[in-house]
Amino acid sequence: MATKPAAPPALGPKDLYLVLYNALCCLGWAYVLALGIPSLLSSVASSDASLVEALKTAGAELYRATPATAGWADESSPSLAFVLTVVQSAALLEILHAAAGLVRSPVFVTTMQVGSRIVALHMLNTSPKAQAQWGAALMIISWALVEVPRYLFYVAAIVTGDATKGTPFPLFWLRYSLFAVLYPSGISGELSVFINSSKCDTFLGLLGPGKESLMYWYAMMFPIIYAPGALPMIMNMAGNRKRAFKKRFAKPPPPPRGLVWPVTETKANGEEVRSSTPIAKEILAAAIGAVNPELAEKVHNERKWRFGYVKHLVNMVEAQCKSPEDALKVANAGLNKAYTLFQFVSKDGKTTTSFASAMSAKNDAKFCTGFVKGELEKPKDKKLEIAYKGKQISGEELKVQVKKWVDYGTIEPSAGEAILKSAAHPEWLDLSDRYFVLLGAGSAMGPFEVLMSLGANVVAVDLDRPFIWKRLIERARNSCGSITFPMTKEQKDCASDDEMYASSGCNLFTETPLIRDWLVDLYPGKPFTVGSYAYLNGALHVQVSLAMDAITRDLCERREGGTSLAYLCTPTDLHLIPKEAHDAAQANYEEFSKKPYCMLMNLLGGKKFLNKNVRKPVSGEGGEFYYVNGISVAQGPNYAMAKRMQHWRAIIARSKGNIVSSNVAPSTSTASVVQNRTFAWAYEGMPYFTPYEIFAPETSKSVMIAILFHDLNEALSVANPKTALANPNQLFSSGSFHGGVWRCAYEIDSIGECSVILYFSRVAAPYALALGGLGMAFGAKYFGLV
């Protein structure tokens, strides 16, 4: 894509509106402080009581502060209560901002945060008892001290265009630090307002005689909600602070080298911008455009790509269902476009070519080969074992567990059959003459550990980091397998293990052609199974997926002896599914849609929560095709694009006669996933929705390697290109260990918030019981029962 010089930064209408809104809010809260603090100090100074008593008295009077109490000459200015009501009520617009996409804040979270403030404000305005106590001042001052720097920070972020590094550091520090003191103080103040309102006759009588108990429980409901929710909110802010500071003080990225996103814009100062959005749109448009130009035009016209990309992927999958030829046209067009658009920068930075040109160029440099043989004897009797809940299960126990998974709907019957067939064929576990190339050998979901324990010949490709190779090589030595790896010098020239570790490894981004060349010439005539397991966050995931694709493509086309491919599909994607899975999802929906909790969340969330996980089938050559939309928007379009590239290569390679094992792995609690607290909380609550189960990495790796062995050995497996399929994308319908995604009543992207609430309700249960018991005790005491 050609670069284009960018105009000097300018604020559009949306930006100007947001600057005006945030500036006015900042001024409003500053007015509250300017009126409140002098009034507070004046009251304390004129009091003869002790400092503590003086502060209590001054706090109780703060809500009624006026220009006169603050000592202002102009006493016609509005009171504190009036400005407080106006500026806090204005925050309701922030819900609309989030809903309209003007800001990136989640609508649900924004609604909860603003809503709780509005409730507290309403109680304060209608309860004289809540107004006349020190907690009101604590709440008001805490709110104002938080909001002034927050709104000012937003103004600076919009004007500079960079919230992380463009804002002045003192403002940045205040934005991400004040919460540590002001959140607890503000929450304490809000609780005092709720509790005092529940004791105020004026407030209790708002709905008229006989409705006092309703107002009482309305007021007391919020302390019960705050009890379990306050600490997670504060901890979430602490996490945000840590991430913001890490990002602000992060070292500048290294200059682009190797496989990189193309330049999409050049700023006025000469800085090159490599944005993933326009390139991802170009790739997807090219893919869909190969069979439907109208749908391609819709991709080009999509303005909200971050949250609007899913419907275009749905259109693409539906278009692929029309015929096998269309499915392959889409895949070839998408990958060809990616090779054309992505760039490859030489190590010295002087030469930039398309990635396609870089992979077709001749290379003079070569990798050396390292080899380490395991020191253990291979076991005589091998059996398939699955790691599950802290133990290894096999034999009859494995059969029972697999049946439970299948019957519950956590996995597809084809996955259960594959696991049990591998268990019934111990000869499949003899890997002495099999070679497994692991691209991303140290990956959390890669099969390196399992393969080593079974005595496999592993060709490991991973980063040139000594600590990685120390771990991999030492594990290989303590096994009955072997490891082969690329080196920058001859192994015999290494004087020590440390020197060998330091000379091992490679970089999939900067040395893609060299890695390909090394693997093409390695072990001539031996069949390779090439697994693409490397994973990175964000846009880097697309880059590493394309790098692995280039290697697998050329190995399939150029190696003698045969090459099979192995992928781990994510359950959070679009897949064709069996009709039985579709029918099970419909049955679960009919059951869950009648549950009170689901009915409540549907009512509160509208189209955002608990969307039906059942879609109409798509007609095409070969019949009707059912599919599931498992995409999680939160994972982002780059993740979806990276996994889609793997889908494309899988069906292309299979169409050319290669065995391709590409099965859906379950949602797994890997470190890279659960480091996101929201995902971790959601994982804890998901099992409420039948038939979800979240698996530990050990289980996921062992079941997926069992299904891989089945695909490599079973002639009738869909991985075998000789097995007829009505559509190439049916490759992903079989052997799915999806963890419940396909058969759940609701789409996975619509149960996240509901699962988080379920998790916190479970965490809060002991506290709720304790509060309930305490309330009963107080009630019994109040009514004279004890």
C-alpha positions in Angstrom: 0.0 0.0 0.0 1.4 3.4 -1.0 2.3 5.8 1.8 0.6 9.1 2.0 1.7 12.2 4.0 -0.6 13.0 6.8 -2.0 16.5 7.4 -1.1 18.2 10.7 -3.2 16.8 13.6 -6.7 18.5 13.6 -9.7 18.0 15.8 -12.9 16.8 14.1 -16.4 17.6 15.2 -16.5 14.6 17.5 -13.2 15.6 19.1 -14.3 19.2 19.6 -17.5 18.1 21.2 -15.7 15.8 23.6 -13.2 18.5 24.5 -16.0 20.9 25.2 -17.9 18.3 27.3 -14.9 17.3 29.4 -13.8 20.9 29.9 -17.2 21.9 31.1 -17.4 18.9 33.5 -13.9 19.8 34.8 -15.0 23.4 35.4 -18.1 22.2 37.2 -16.2 19.9 39.6 -13.6 22.6 40.1 -16.4 24.9 41.1 -17.6 22.3 43.7 -14.1 22.3 45.1 -13.7 26.1 45.0 -16.9 26.5 46.9 -16.6 23.5 49.2 -13.1 23.6 50.5 -13.2 27.3 51.6 -16.6 26.7 53.3 -15.1 23.6 55.0 -12.0 25.5 56.2 -14.1 28.5 57.3 -16.4 26.4 59.4 -13.5 24.6 61.1 -11.6 27.8 61.8 -14.7 29.4 63.5 -15.4 26.4 65.7 -14.3 26.2 69.3 -14.7 22.4 69.4 -11.9 19.9 68.9 -10.5 19.4 65.5 -12.3 16.1 65.0 -15.6 17.5 66.2 -15.1 20.7 64.1 -14.5 18.6 61.0 -17.6 16.5 61.6 -19.7 19.7 62.0 -18.1 21.3 58.9 -18.7 18.2 56.9 -22.4 18.1 57.9 -22.8 21.6 56.6 -20.9 21.2 53.3 -23.9 20.2 51.2 -25.5 23.5 52.0 -22.4 25.6 51.0 -23.0 28.8 49.2 -20.8 31.7 48.0 -21.5 33.4 51.3 -20.1 30.4 53.4 -17.0 30.4 51.2 -16.4 34.1 51.7 -17.0 35.1 48.1 -17.8 38.7 47.4 -20.3 37.7 44.6 -23.0 35.9 46.5 -25.3 35.5 43.4 -23.3 32.5 42.2 -25.1 29.1 42.4 -24.9 26.9 45.4 -22.7 23.8 45.8 -25.8 21.5 45.8 -27.1 23.0 42.5 -23.7 22.6 40.6 -23.1 19.2 42.1 -26.5 18.0 40.8 -25.9 19.5 37.3 -22.4 18.3 36.8 -23.0 14.7 38.1 -26.2 14.4 36.1 -24.2 15.4 33.0 -22.3 12.2 33.4 -25.4 10.4 32.1 -24.1 11.6 28.7 -21.1 9.3 29.1 -23.4 6.3 28.8 -24.6 7.7 25.5 -21.0 8.4 24.4 -20.1 4.8 25.0 -23.2 3.4 23.3 -22.7 5.6 20.3 -19.0 4.7 20.0 -17.7 8.2 20.7 -15.5 6.7 23.3 -14.1 3.2 23.8 -15.6 2.6 27.3 -17.8 -0.5 27.7 -21.5 0.5 27.9 -22.3 -1.9 30.8 -19.4 -0.8 33.0 -20.1 2.9 32.3 -23.8 2.5 33.1 -23.0 0.8 36.4 -20.5 3.4 37.5 -22.6 6.4 36.5 -25.8 4.8 37.8 -24.4 4.2 41.3 -23.4 7.9 41.4 -26.8 9.1 40.3 -28.5 6.9 43.0 -26.2 8.4 45.7 -26.9 11.9 44.4 -30.6 11.3 44.4 -30.6 10.1 48.0 -28.4 13.0 49.0 -30.7 15.5 47.4 -33.9 14.0 48.9 -32.7 13.1 52.4 -32.0 15.9 54.9 -30.5 13.4 57.3 -28.0 12.3 54.7 -27.1 15.9 53.9 -26.4 16.8 57.5 -23.7 14.3 58.3 -19.9 14.2 57.7 -20.2 11.4 55.1 -21.8 13.7 52.6 -18.8 15.9 52.6 -16.5 13.0 52.3 -18.4 11.8 49.2 -18.6 15.2 47.6 -15.0 16.2 48.1 -13.7 12.7 47.0 -15.8 12.8 43.8 -14.6 16.3 43.0 -10.9 15.5 43.6 -11.1 12.5 41.3 -13.1 14.2 38.6 -11.2 17.4 38.1 -7.9 15.7 37.0 -9.9 12.9 35.2 -11.7 15.3 32.9 -8.6 17.5 32.4 -6.7 14.3 31.5 -9.3 13.5 28.9 -9.0 17.0 27.4 -5.3 16.6 27.2 -5.6 13.2 25.7 -7.9 14.3 22.9 -5.9 17.5 22.1 -2.5 15.7 22.0 -3.9 12.5 20.4 -1.9 10.3 22.9 -3.4 9.5 26.3 -0.4 7.6 27.3 2.6 9.7 26.5 1.1 13.0 25.2 -0.5 14.0 28.5 1.6 16.0 31.1 3.1 13.6 33.6 1.6 15.3 36.7 -1.8 15.0 35.2 -1.1 11.4 34.1 0.1 10.6 37.7 -3.0 12.1 39.3 -5.3 10.3 36.9 -3.9 6.9 37.7 -3.0 7.4 41.4 -5.7 9.4 43.3 -8.0 6.4 43.2 -5.9 4.7 45.9 -7.2 7.2 48.5 -10.2 8.7 46.9 -12.1 5.6 45.9 -12.2 4.2 49.4 -13.1 7.6 50.9 -15.7 8.2 48.2 -17.2 4.7 48.7 -17.3 5.3 52.5 -19.1 8.6 51.9 -21.6 6.9 49.6 -22.3 4.2 52.1 -23.0 6.8 54.8 -25.5 8.5 52.4 -27.3 5.2 51.7 -27.5 4.2 55.4 -28.6 7.7 56.6 -31.2 7.9 53.9 -32.6 4.6 55.2 -33.2 6.3 58.5 -34.6 9.5 57.1 -38.4 10.0 57.4 -38.4 12.4 54.6 -36.7 10.0 52.2 -38.7 7.0 53.3 -41.9 8.9 52.7 -41.1 9.9 49.1 -43.5 7.3 47.7 -46.3 8.1 50.2 -47.7 6.5 53.3 -47.3 2.7 53.5 -44.3 2.6 51.1 -41.7 3.3 53.7 -40.4 -0.3 53.8 -39.9 -0.2 50.0 -37.8 2.9 50.2 -35.9 1.5 53.1 -34.8 -1.6 51.2 -34.1 0.5 48.1 -31.6 2.5 50.2 -30.1 -0.6 51.9 -29.8 -2.6 48.7 -26.7 -0.5 47.7 -24.5 -1.2 50.7 -25.1 -4.9 50.1 -24.1 -4.5 46.5 -21.1 -2.3 47.4 -19.7 -4.9 49.8 -18.5 -7.4 47.3 -18.0 -4.9 44.4 -15.8 -2.3 46.0 -12.5 -4.2 46.3 -12.6 -5.7 42.8 -13.2 -2.2 41.4 -10.2 -0.8 43.3 -8.0 -3.7 42.3 -9.1 -3.2 38.7 -8.0 0.4 38.9 -4.7 -0.8 40.4 -4.2 -3.0 37.4 -5.1 -0.2 35.0 -2.5 2.0 36.7 0.2 -0.7 36.4 -0.5 -1.1 32.7 -0.7 2.6 32.0 2.7 3.3 33.7 4.3 0.4 32.0 3.1 1.6 28.6 4.1 5.2 29.3 7.7 4.3 30.3 8.1 1.5 27.8 11.2 1.6 25.7 10.6 2.8 22.1 10.0 -0.1 19.8 13.0 -1.3 17.7 13.2 -0.2 14.1 11.1 -2.4 11.8 13.0 -5.4 10.6 11.9 -8.6 8.9 8.2 -9.3 8.4 6.3 -6.1 9.2 3.0 -4.5 8.7 3.2 -2.1 5.7 3.4 1.7 6.2 -0.2 3.1 6.0 0.6 6.7 6.8 3.5 9.1 7.2 3.0 11.9 9.8 4.1 15.5 9.2 7.3 14.8 11.3 8.3 11.9 9.1 7.1 9.2 11.5 5.8 6.1 9.7 2.6 4.6 11.0 1.9 0.9 10.4 -1.7 0.4 11.3 -3.3 -3.0 11.2 -6.8 -1.9 10.5 -6.6 -0.8 6.8 -4.4 -3.8 6.0 -6.7 -6.3 7.7 -9.7 -4.8 5.8 -7.8 -5.1 2.5 -7.0 -8.8 3.1 -10.6 -9.7 4.1 -12.0 -7.6 1.3 -9.7 -9.5 -1.2 -10.8 -12.8 0.2 -14.6 -12.1 0.1 -14.2 -10.2 -3.2 -13.0 -13.4 -4.9 -16.6 -14.7 -4.8 -18.7 -11.6 -3.9 -17.6 -8.1 -4.8 -20.6 -6.5 -3.1 -19.6 -8.0 0.3 -16.0 -6.8 -0.3 -17.2 -3.3 -0.8 -19.0 -3.5 2.6 -15.7 -4.4 4.2 -14.0 -1.4 2.6 -16.9 0.9 3.9 -16.8 -0.4 7.5 -16.0 2.6 9.7 -16.0 0.9 13.1 -13.7 -2.0 12.3 -12.7 -2.7 15.9 -16.2 -3.7 16.9 -17.8 -4.2 13.4 -15.5 -6.8 11.9 -17.5 -9.9 13.0 -20.4 -9.5 10.6 -17.9 -9.4 7.7 -16.3 -12.7 8.8 -19.8 -14.2 9.1 -20.5 -13.1 5.5 -17.2 -14.6 4.4 -17.9 -18.0 6.0 -21.5 -18.0 4.5 -20.0 -17.2 1.1 -17.6 -20.1 1.4 -20.5 -22.5 2.0 -21.8 -21.9 -1.5 -19.4 -24.4 -3.1 -16.0 -26.1 -2.4 -14.5 -23.9 -5.2 -15.7 -20.7 -3.5 -14.3 -21.8 -0.2 -10.8 -22.3 -1.8 -11.1 -19.1 -3.8 -11.6 -17.1 -0.7 -8.7 -18.8 1.1 -6.3 -18.3 -1.8 -7.3 -14.7 -2.4 -6.9 -13.8 1.3 -3.5 -15.3 1.7 -2.2 -14.0 -1.6 -3.2 -10.5 -0.7 -1.5 -10.8 2.7 1.8 -11.9 1.0 1.5 -8.9 -1.4 0.7 -6.3 1.3 3.0 -7.3 4.1 6.6 -6.0 3.8 10.0 -7.6 4.6 12.7 -5.2 5.8 16.4 -6.3 5.6 18.4 -6.6 8.8 20.3 -3.4 8.0 17.0 -1.6 7.3 18.1 -0.5 3.8 15.9 -2.8 1.7 12.2 -3.2 1.9 10.3 -5.6 -0.3 7.0 -7.4 -0.3 6.9 -10.5 1.8 6.1 -12.5 -1.3 9.3 -11.3 -2.9 11.4 -12.0 0.2 10.2 -15.6 0.4 11.0 -16.2 -3.3 14.5 -14.6 -3.1 17.7 -16.7 -2.9 19.5 -16.7 0.4 23.3 -17.2 0.9 23.1 -17.4 4.7 22.3 -20.8 6.3 21.6 -22.1 9.7 23.7 -24.8 11.3 22.0 -27.8 13.0 22.0 -28.7 16.6 21.0 -32.1 17.9 20.5 -33.6 21.4 19.4 -37.1 22.2 17.5 -38.0 25.3 19.2 -40.1 27.9 16.3 -42.2 29.0 15.2 -45.5 27.6 11.9 -45.7 25.7 9.2 -47.4 27.7 8.3 -50.9 26.5 4.6 -50.5 27.1 3.1 -47.2 26.0 -0.4 -46.1 26.8 -2.3 -42.9 26.2 -2.7 -40.9 29.4 -4.7 -37.7 29.8 -3.9 -35.2 32.5 -7.1 -34.2 34.2 -7.7 -32.5 37.5 -4.3 -33.3 39.0 -4.0 -36.9 37.9 -3.2 -39.0 34.8 -6.3 -41.0 33.6 -6.2 -43.9 31.1 -7.9 -47.2 30.3 -11.4 -47.6 31.6 -11.2 -44.4 33.6 -10.5 -42.5 30.4 -13.4 -44.1 28.6 -15.7 -43.1 31.4 -14.5 -39.5 31.4 -14.7 -39.2 27.6 -18.3 -40.5 27.7 -19.1 -37.9 30.4 -17.7 -35.1 28.2 -19.6 -36.3 25.1 -22.9 -36.9 27.0 -22.7 -33.5 28.6 -21.9 -31.8 25.3 -18.5 -30.4 26.2 -16.9 -32.2 23.3 -18.2 -33.5 20.0 -18.7 -37.3 19.7 -16.0 -37.3 16.9 -13.5 -35.9 19.4 -14.4 -38.6 21.9 -14.0 -41.3 19.3 -10.6 -39.9 18.2 -9.3 -39.9 21.8 -10.5 -43.5 22.5 -9.2 -44.8 19.2 -5.7 -43.4 20.0 -6.0 -45.1 23.4 -6.9 -48.4 21.7 -3.9 -48.2 19.4 -0.8 -48.0 21.5 1.3 -48.6 18.4 0.3 -45.0 17.3 2.4 -43.8 20.3 5.5 -45.2 18.7 7.0 -42.0 17.4 10.5 -43.3 16.7 10.3 -42.6 13.0 8.1 -39.5 13.1 9.4 -36.0 13.0 7.4 -33.1 14.5 8.4 -29.6 13.6 7.1 -27.2 16.3 6.9 -23.6 15.2 6.9 -22.0 18.7 8.2 -25.1 20.5 8.0 -23.4 23.9 4.4 -22.3 23.5 2.0 -22.8 26.4 -0.3 -24.9 24.3 2.3 -26.7 22.3 2.9 -30.5 22.6 6.6 -30.4 23.3 6.4 -32.0 26.7 4.0 -34.8 25.6 6.1 -35.6 22.5 9.3 -35.7 24.6 7.7 -38.2 27.0 6.7 -40.4 24.1 10.2 -40.4 22.5 9.4 -38.3 19.5 11.9 -36.6 17.2 11.2 -32.9 17.7 12.5 -30.2 15.4 12.2 -27.1 17.6 11.8 -23.6 16.3 11.7 -20.8 18.8 13.3 -17.5 19.7 17.0 -17.1 20.0 16.9 -16.7 23.8 19.3 -18.7 25.9 16.8 -19.4 28.7 14.3 -20.9 26.2 16.9 -23.3 24.8 18.2 -24.2 28.2 14.7 -25.4 29.2 14.0 -27.2 26.0 17.4 -28.9 25.7 17.5 -30.0 29.3 14.0 -31.4 29.0 15.0 -33.3 25.9 18.0 -34.8 27.7 15.8 -36.0 30.4 13.6 -37.9 28.0 13.6 -40.7 25.6 13.1 -38.4 22.6 15.4 -36.1 20.6 15.5 -32.4 19.7 16.9 -30.8 16.6 17.2 -27.1 16.4 18.8 -24.2 14.4 22.1 -22.7 15.4 24.1 -19.8 14.3 27.4 -21.8 14.7 28.4 -25.4 14.6 27.4 -27.3 17.7 30.9 -28.9 17.9 32.4 -25.4 18.1 30.5 -24.6 21.4 32.8 -24.9 24.4 29.9 -25.3 26.9 26.2 -25.8 27.2 25.8 -22.1 27.9 27.5 -21.3 24.6 25.2 -23.8 22.9 22.1 -22.2 24.4 23.3 -18.8 23.4 23.9 -20.0 19.8 20.5 -21.7 19.4 17.2 -20.5 18.1 16.0 -18.1 15.4 13.5 -15.3 14.8 10.3 -16.1 12.8 9.9 -12.5 11.9 13.4 -11.5 10.7 14.7 -14.9 9.5 11.6 -16.5 7.9 13.2 -17.4 4.6 16.3 -18.9 6.3 14.1 -21.0 8.6 12.2 -22.3 5.6 15.5 -23.1 3.8 16.8 -25.0 6.8 13.7 -27.1 7.3 13.4 -27.9 3.5 16.9 -29.5 3.5 16.6 -31.1 7.0 16.4 -34.9 7.2 15.7 -35.6 3.5 13.0 -38.1 2.8 11.6 -38.1 6.4 7.9 -37.2 6.7 7.4 -34.0 8.7 4.4 -33.0 10.8 4.5 -29.2 11.1 2.6 -27.6 14.0 2.0 -23.9 14.1 1.9 -23.1 17.8 3.5 -19.7 18.2 1.3 -17.1 19.7 1.7 -13.3 20.3 -0.7 -10.6 21.4 -2.4 -8.1 19.1 -1.0 -7.3 15.6 2.1 -9.4 16.3 -0.2 -12.5 16.2 -1.0 -11.8 12.5 2.7 -11.4 11.7 3.7 -14.6 13.4 0.8 -16.5 11.8 1.8 -15.2 8.3 5.5 -16.2 9.0 4.5 -19.7 10.0 2.2 -19.9 7.0 5.0 -19.1 4.6 7.1 -21.9 6.1 4.3 -24.5 6.1 3.3 -23.5 2.5 6.8 -24.0 1.2 7.4 -27.2 3.2 4.3 -28.7 1.7 5.3 -27.8 -1.8 9.1 -28.4 -1.7 9.9 -31.2 0.8 10.2 -34.8 -0.4 8.9 -37.4 1.9 5.5 -35.7 2.7 4.5 -33.0 5.0 1.4 -32.9 7.2 0.1 -29.9 9.1 -1.2 -29.5 12.6 -3.1 -26.5 14.0 -5.0 -25.8 17.2 -8.2 -24.0 16.3 -9.7 -21.7 18.9 -13.3 -22.2 20.0 -13.8 -18.4 19.8 -14.1 -18.4 16.0 -16.6 -19.2 13.2 -16.9 -22.9 12.5 -19.1 -25.2 10.5 -20.7 -27.6 13.0 -22.7 -30.8 12.9 -26.5 -30.5 12.9 -26.5 -32.4 16.2 -24.5 -29.6 17.8 -26.9 -27.0 16.4 -29.9 -29.0 17.7 -28.3 -29.3 21.2 -27.7 -25.6 21.3 -31.4 -25.1 20.5 -32.5 -27.5 23.2 -30.2 -25.7 25.8 -31.6 -22.4 24.7 -35.2 -23.5 25.3 -34.1 -24.6 28.8 -32.0 -21.6 29.8 -34.2 -18.9 28.4 -36.8 -19.8 31.1 -34.3 -19.5 34.0 -34.9 -16.3 36.1 -31.3 -15.2 36.0 -31.2 -15.5 32.2 -34.5 -13.7 31.9 -33.2 -10.8 34.1 -29.9 -10.5 32.1 -31.9 -10.5 28.9 -34.0 -7.7 30.2 -31.1 -5.6 31.4 -28.7 -6.2 28.5 -31.0 -6.2 25.5 -29.1 -7.5 22.5 -25.8 -7.4 24.3 -26.4 -10.2 26.8 -27.3 -13.8 26.1 -27.7 -13.9 22.4 -29.1 -17.2 21.0 -26.3 -19.5 19.8 -28.4 -20.9 17.0 -28.3 -19.6 13.4 -30.1 -20.6 10.3 -28.2 -23.0 8.1 -26.6 -21.9 4.8 -27.5 -23.7 1.6 -24.8 -24.6 -0.8 -23.4 -27.4 -2.9 -23.7 -30.5 -0.8 -26.7 -29.5 1.3 -27.2 -27.3 4.3 -24.4 -26.1 6.5 -24.8 -25.2 10.1 -22.3 -22.9 11.8 -21.6 -21.3 15.1 -20.4 -17.7 15.8 -18.0 -18.2 18.6 -16.0 -15.0 18.0 -15.3 -12.9 21.1 -15.2 -9.3 20.0 -12.9 -8.5 23.0 -10.1 -10.6 21.5 -10.0 -8.2 18.6 -9.9 -8.3 14.8 -6.2 -9.1 14.7 -6.7 -12.4 16.7 -9.5 -13.3 14.3 -7.4 -12.6 11.3 -4.5 -14.6 12.6 -6.7 -17.7 13.2 -8.4 -17.2 9.8 -5.1 -17.3 8.0 -4.5 -20.7 9.6 -8.0 -21.9 8.4 -7.2 -20.8 4.9 -3.9 -22.6 4.8 -5.4 -25.7 6.3 -8.1 -26.1 3.6 -5.6 -25.2 0.8 -3.0 -27.7 1.9 -5.7 -30.5 2.3 -7.0 -29.7 -1.2 -3.5 -30.4 -2.5 -3.1 -33.8 -0.9 -1.6 -33.0 2.5 -2.9 -34.5 5.8 -4.1 -31.6 7.9 -5.0 -32.0 11.6 -6.9 -28.8 12.5 -9.1 -29.4 15.6 -10.8 -27.0 17.9 -9.1 -26.9 21.3 -11.1 -25.9 24.4 -11.0 -22.6 26.3 -7.9 -23.0 28.4 -6.7 -21.2 31.5 -3.3 -20.3 30.1 -1.2 -17.6 31.6 -1.7 -15.3 28.6 -5.5 -15.5 29.0 -6.0 -15.3 32.7 -3.6 -12.4 33.0 -6.6 -10.5 31.8 -8.7 -10.3 35.0 -12.0 -10.0 33.1 -11.3 -13.2 31.2 -10.2 -14.9 34.4 -13.5 -13.9 36.2 -15.6 -14.9 33.2 -13.9 -18.3 33.1 -14.9 -18.9 36.7 -18.6 -18.1 35.9 -19.0 -19.8 32.5 -19.7 -23.4 33.8 -23.1 -22.2 34.9 -24.0 -22.3 31.2 -24.3 -25.9 30.2 -22.1 -27.6 28.8 -19.2 -25.3 29.5 -16.0 -26.5 31.1 -12.7 -24.6 31.3 -9.7 -26.8 31.1 -6.2 -26.5 32.5 -3.3 -26.3 29.9 -2.2 -29.9 30.8 -5.5 -31.3 29.9 -5.9 -29.4 26.7 -2.5 -30.3 25.5 -2.9 -34.0 26.2 -6.3 -34.4 24.6 -5.3 -32.4 21.5 -2.2 -34.5 21.0 -4.4 -37.6 21.2 -6.6 -36.3 18.5 -3.6 -35.4 16.4 -2.3 -39.0 16.6 -5.7 -40.1 15.5 -5.6 -37.8 12.5 -2.1 -38.8 11.5 -2.9 -42.6 11.6 -6.6 -43.1 10.9 -7.3 -43.4 7.2 -11.0 -42.4 7.7 -10.2 -39.2 9.6 -11.3 -35.9 8.0 -7.7 -34.8 8.2 -6.9 -37.3 5.4 -7.5 -35.6 2.0 -9.0 -38.9 0.7 -12.0 -38.5 3.0 -14.7 -36.7 1.0 -16.2 -33.5 2.4 -19.1 -31.6 1.1 -17.2 -28.4 1.8 -13.6 -27.8 2.7 -14.5 -25.9 5.9 -16.0 -29.1 7.3 -12.5 -30.0 8.1 -13.0 -28.1 11.4 -16.4 -29.7 12.2 -14.8 -33.0 13.2 -12.7 -33.8 16.3 -13.8 -30.6 18.1 -13.0 -30.4 21.8 -14.7 -27.0 22.1 -15.4 -27.0 25.8 -19.1 -26.3 25.3 -19.0 -23.4 22.9 -20.9 -25.2 20.1 -23.7 -26.5 22.2 -24.3 -23.7 24.7 -27.6 -21.9 24.6 -25.9 -18.6 24.1 -23.1 -17.2 22.0 -19.8 -17.0 23.9 -19.4 -13.3 23.3 -22.8 -12.6 25.0 -22.2 -14.5 28.3 -19.0 -12.8 29.4 -20.5 -10.1 31.6 -23.1 -12.5 32.9 -20.4 -15.0 33.8 -18.4 -12.3 35.7 -21.6 -11.4 37.7 -22.1 -15.1 38.5 -18.5 -15.4 39.7 -18.8 -12.3 42.0 -22.2 -13.4 43.3 -20.5 -16.7 44.3 -17.6 -14.8 45.9 -20.0 -12.5 47.7 -22.3 -15.3 49.0 -20.5 -15.6 52.3 -20.6 -11.8 52.8 -24.3 -11.7 51.9 -25.1 -14.5 54.3 -23.1 -12.7 57.0 -24.9 -9.4 56.3 -28.3 -11.2 56.2 -27.5 -12.8 59.6 -26.5 -9.5 61.0 -29.7 -7.9 59.7 -31.8 -10.6 61.2 -30.0 -10.1 64.5 -30.6 -6.3 64.4 -34.2 -6.9 63.4 -34.8 -9.3 66.3 -33.3 -6.8 68.7 -35.3 -4.0 67.2 -38.6 -5.8 67.5 -37.8 -7.1 71.0 -37.6 -10.7 70.1 -34.3 -11.1 72.0 
